[in-house]
């Protein structure tokens, strides 16, 4: 059974790799750790990044979501979402800031500390029934995701904002 994606996340990964002279990750073992690209740092080292595209939702809701769990609604099976699995050095969030297409680049440890410290204060999210039905129609085993909502203003404080160059 094939899995269908909307392509926005992959497009953001391609843009990030090109803009920052990096390479997309094709190794599944790295992808399972939520690592999307390897990007050279100014000091000559190579950093792993997880690229997230929440341009639309950040513009509409002024927030982004971190996925903590994935659920198979048919069996009740639950696995960790991409946030707990993440082992990247950095997150690169593609968001809309003041109407502009922007990256927020954040050390993964900083974001994880923020979420852990504020777990009880952050709002919960869960995918809607229509989204879950769509996910099932795509053949996705885990059709529901849930996690926490981070206000865009808080996300901006955690990292560095820079323009997306397409």
C-alpha positions in Angstrom: 0.0 0.0 0.0 1.4 3.4 -0.9 1.5 6.4 1.3 0.6 9.8 0.0 2.0 13.1 1.3 1.0 16.6 0.5 4.6 17.5 -0.4 4.8 20.8 1.6 7.3 19.2 4.1 9.5 17.7 1.5 9.5 21.0 -0.5 10.6 22.8 2.7 13.4 20.2 3.2 14.6 20.9 -0.4 14.5 24.6 0.1 16.5 24.4 3.3 19.1 22.1 1.9 19.6 24.4 -1.2 19.5 27.6 0.8 22.1 26.4 3.4 24.3 24.3 1.0 23.2 21.1 2.7 22.2 17.6 1.6 18.9 15.9 2.0 19.1 12.7 4.1 18.2 9.4 2.3 19.3 7.1 5.1 16.2 5.7 6.7 17.9 5.2 10.1 18.5 9.0 10.2 15.0 9.7 8.9 13.5 7.7 11.8 15.4 10.0 14.1 13.6 12.9 12.4 16.7 14.1 10.6 15.9 15.6 7.2 19.1 17.3 6.1 22.8 17.7 6.9 24.0 21.3 6.7 27.5 22.7 7.0 28.1 25.0 9.9 30.4 28.1 9.9 33.0 26.2 12.0 33.3 23.5 9.3 31.3 20.9 11.1 28.1 19.4 9.7 24.9 19.7 11.6 21.8 17.6 11.4 18.5 19.4 11.0 14.8 18.6 11.2 12.8 20.7 8.8 9.2 21.6 9.7 6.8 23.4 7.4 4.0 25.2 9.3 3.8 28.2 7.1 0.0 28.0 6.8 -0.9 27.2 10.4 1.6 29.7 11.8 -0.1 32.4 9.7 -3.6 31.4 10.6 -3.2 30.4 14.2 0.0 32.2 15.2 1.2 28.9 16.6 3.0 25.6 15.6 2.5 22.1 16.8 4.9 19.5 18.1 3.9 15.9 17.5 4.2 13.8 20.7 2.2 10.7 19.8 0.8 8.9 16.8 -2.2 6.6 17.2 -3.7 3.9 15.1 -7.4 4.6 15.7 -8.4 1.1 14.4 -6.2 -0.9 16.8 -5.5 1.7 19.6 -1.7 1.2 19.1 0.3 4.3 20.1 3.9 5.2 19.2 6.1 8.2 19.9 5.6 11.1 17.4 8.5 12.8 15.7 9.3 15.2 18.5 10.3 12.5 21.1 12.1 10.6 18.3 14.1 13.6 17.2 17.9 13.4 17.4 18.8 16.4 15.2 21.1 19.1 16.2 18.7 21.8 15.1 15.1 22.4 14.1 14.3 24.6 11.1 10.7 25.7 11.3 9.3 27.3 8.1 6.7 29.8 9.4 5.0 33.0 8.5 6.3 36.0 10.5 4.6 39.3 9.9 3.4 38.1 6.5 6.9 36.9 5.5 8.1 33.4 4.7 10.7 32.7 7.4 12.9 30.1 9.0 13.1 29.9 12.8 16.3 28.0 13.5 16.5 26.5 17.0 18.9 24.2 18.8 16.9 21.0 19.4 18.0 20.9 23.0 16.6 24.4 23.6 13.2 23.4 22.0 13.0 20.2 23.9 13.8 21.9 27.2 11.1 24.5 26.5 8.5 21.9 25.8 9.5 19.8 28.8 9.4 22.8 31.1 6.1 24.0 29.8 4.3 20.7 29.1 1.5 21.6 31.5 1.1 25.1 30.2 1.1 24.4 26.5 -2.3 23.7 24.9 -3.0 20.2 23.5 -3.9 19.4 19.9 -5.2 16.3 18.2 -5.9 15.8 14.5 -9.6 16.1 13.6 -11.8 13.2 12.4 -11.7 14.4 8.7 -7.9 14.5 8.8 -7.7 11.1 10.3 -10.1 9.7 7.6 -7.8 11.4 5.0 -4.8 9.8 6.6 -6.4 6.3 6.5 -7.3 6.9 2.8 -3.6 7.4 2.1 -2.8 4.1 3.8 -1.2 5.5 6.9 -1.1 3.0 9.7 -1.0 5.7 12.4 -3.8 8.1 11.4 -4.1 10.3 14.4 -1.4 12.6 15.9 -1.5 14.6 19.1 0.9 16.9 20.9 1.4 20.4 22.1 0.8 23.9 20.5 3.6 26.4 20.8 2.6 30.0 20.3 4.6 31.6 17.5 5.8 34.4 19.7 7.4 31.8 22.1 9.0 29.9 19.2 10.6 33.2 17.9 12.2 33.8 21.3 13.9 30.4 21.2 15.8 30.7 18.0 17.0 32.9 15.1 14.7 34.2 12.4 15.9 34.4 8.8 14.2 34.8 5.4 13.4 31.8 3.3 15.0 32.1 -0.1 13.4 30.1 -2.8 
